[in-house]
Amino acid sequence: MTAARAIRILFVCVENAGRSQMAAALLNHHARGRASADSAGTRPAQRVHEVVVEVMHEVGIDLAAAQPKILTPEMAASADRLVTMGCGDQCPAVATPMEDWNLPDPAGRSPDEVREIRDEIDRRVQALLDRITS
């Protein structure tokens, strides 16, 4: 008997420098092998927002080495579910089941505002894990 493959989630936003990076890191942190996540962007930034790295470090997740990357058709096709971060209209059409989390972009926001975004993403990630792994 072979073990079931972990469910693959792809989180997508435009720059892959904030929301999608936080979501993927949080899902991987909470999943404990039940699922795995990656993130990408339609127009990736050069680096993850510094404030995002800072507020994620506060919850024990290190994004200092994370690099934004371009969304490819192959990445989308290999995912079991694709979650956009309020920018679903900018994602390519894929056959992968999709949902959109309409969340504010952390770019240019204060650390307190980014903490609120992080915490909302964390709630949604945990609810998603409950839905897809129960």
N, C-alpha and C positions, 0 to 999 in steps of 0.2 A: 504494500500500500504506500503510495507516495503522498507527501504532505501537499496540501493545497497551496497554490501560489498566493502570495500576499496581494491584496487589491492595490492597484497603482492609481494614485491620484495626481493630476497635474494642475497646479495653480498658476493662473496666467493673469498678468496685468500688462500695461503698456511698457513701462520701463524695467520691470522685474527688479526694482530697487527698494521696495517697501512691502506692500500688502502681500504679494505672492511669496516673497522670501519669508516673511513671518509665518504665513499659513503653512508652507511646506515644512519649515523647521518645527513648528508646534505640532503638526500631525506626526512627524517622525519621532518627536519626543514622547508623545502620548500613545502611539500605536502599539508599541511592544511586539512588533512582528506581525500584527494583524493586517497592516496596510503599510504602504510606503508612499512617499510624496517627493515630487520634484517641482521646480518652478521655472517659468520662462516669461519672456516679454515679446511683444510685437515690435517694439522699438527700444531695445535695452539701453539703459544708462551705462556709464562707464564704471560705476561702483554703487554698492548698496548705500542708501542714505545713512549718514553718520548717526543721526538720532535714532534710527531703527536699530542699528548695531548696539547703541547704548541701552535702549529700553529692553531689548532682548537679553542682553547681558544681565540685566536686573533679575530676570527669571531663570538664569542659569543656562541660557542658550547662546553660544558663541557664533555670531555671523561675521566676525572680522575678516575671515578669508573667503566669504561667499562672493561670487561673481555673477552679475546679471548675464543672462544668455538669451539668445534668440529662440523664439518658438519655431519649431520645424514641423512640417506635416507628419514626419515619422514620430516625433515626440507625442503629438496629439493622438495619432493612431494607436500608439502602444499603451495609452492610458485607458483604464477602465472607466474613469470619470474625469471630466475637465471642469474646473471651477474657475470662473472669471471673477475679478474683483471690482465689478462696476463698469467694466469696459468690454462686455461681451460683444457689442456691435463691432469691435475692432479685431475680433478673432476670426480666423478663417473658418469656413463651414467644415465641420467634421462629423463623422458618424458616431463619434464617442458621445455618450450621454453627458449633457452639459447643464450646469446651473450657474446663476450669476448672483454674487454677493455684492450688493450695491453698498460699497464702503468708501469713505473718504480717502483720498490720497494723502499719505503722511508728509509728502514733500512740502517743506516750508512751514510745517506746524511745530508747535512747542513740544517739549518732552511730555508734558501732561496730556496734551491732545493725542500724541502718538501712543502713550500708555493706554488711553481709552480705546483707540483703534486696535491695539494689540490684544486687549482684554476681550473685545467683541469678537475678534478673529478666533481667539482661544475658545470662547463659548461655542462658536459655530463649528470649529474643528472637532471639538469633543462631541457635539450633537451629530455631526457627519459620521464620525467613527462609530457611534452608537447605532446609527441607521444602517451602515454598510457592513457591520461586522456582527450584528446580532441575529 
